[in-house]
Amino acid sequence: MGAEALKLELLDWLLHVDNNDMLHYLKVIKDQTTSQTDWWDELTDEQKAGIERGIKDIESGRVVSHEVVKNKYGL
């Protein structure tokens, strides 16, 4: 299927979507793909610092595997 035919199929489907949650989800996708801003720029300084601390922990080997945590908490 060519790009134009796919667009027409999607437009036809979209015109008949009655699910409000689906429409809002699709809008989020559209907004994210057309936005000129980087999500990093929208984070607070505190959020950025937390992410950077996590990256340093990973680089320093201060990590615990998912399996260890699951076993510790009986998951």
N, C-alpha and C positions, 0 to 999 in steps of 0.2 A: 504494500500500500504506500503510495506516495505521500509526501508531506501535506499537500493541499487536501487530498482526500481524507487524511487523518484529522486535519483541522476541522473539516466540515462534519465529520462523524462526531468529534468531540463537541463542537458547537451545538449540534442537534441534541446530543445527550444532555449537555448543560442546560439547554432551554427547558428540559423536562425534569430536572432535578427538583424535588420538593423538600429535600432534607436540609433544613437550615444549618445544622452543624456541618454538613458536607460543604455547603456553600462558604461558610466561614473558614473552614479548613483550606479550601481551594484558594480563597483570598489571601490567606497567610502565605501559601506557597507562591502565589503570584507576586505578592509584595516582597518576599525574600529574594526572588529571582530578578526583580527589576530594581531593587534598592541599590543605590550607589554607596551606601555606608557599610562598613564592616561591623559585624556584631561585636567585635572586641571594643570598638569605640563607644559602644552603648553601655558597657559595663562600668560599675563604680570602681573607684580606686581600690576599695576593700576587696571587691570580687577579683580584680586583676591580681592583687597581691596574693590572695588565696590560691589562685591558679598557678602563679609563679612558684609559691612554696611547694605545691604539689609536684610540679615539674622537677624542682630541685631534689625533693625526696626520692622521686623515681630515679633520677640521675645518680643519686648517692646510694641507691640500693635499699633505701628505707621503705620497703614495701612488704605487704603480706598477701599471699595468693588468695584468690577467691575460694579455693578448696579448703585452705586453713581456716578461714573465717566461717565457712559453712560448717565445718566439723566442730569448731569451737562453740558455735551457737546452736548446734543440732539441726541444721537446715538441710 
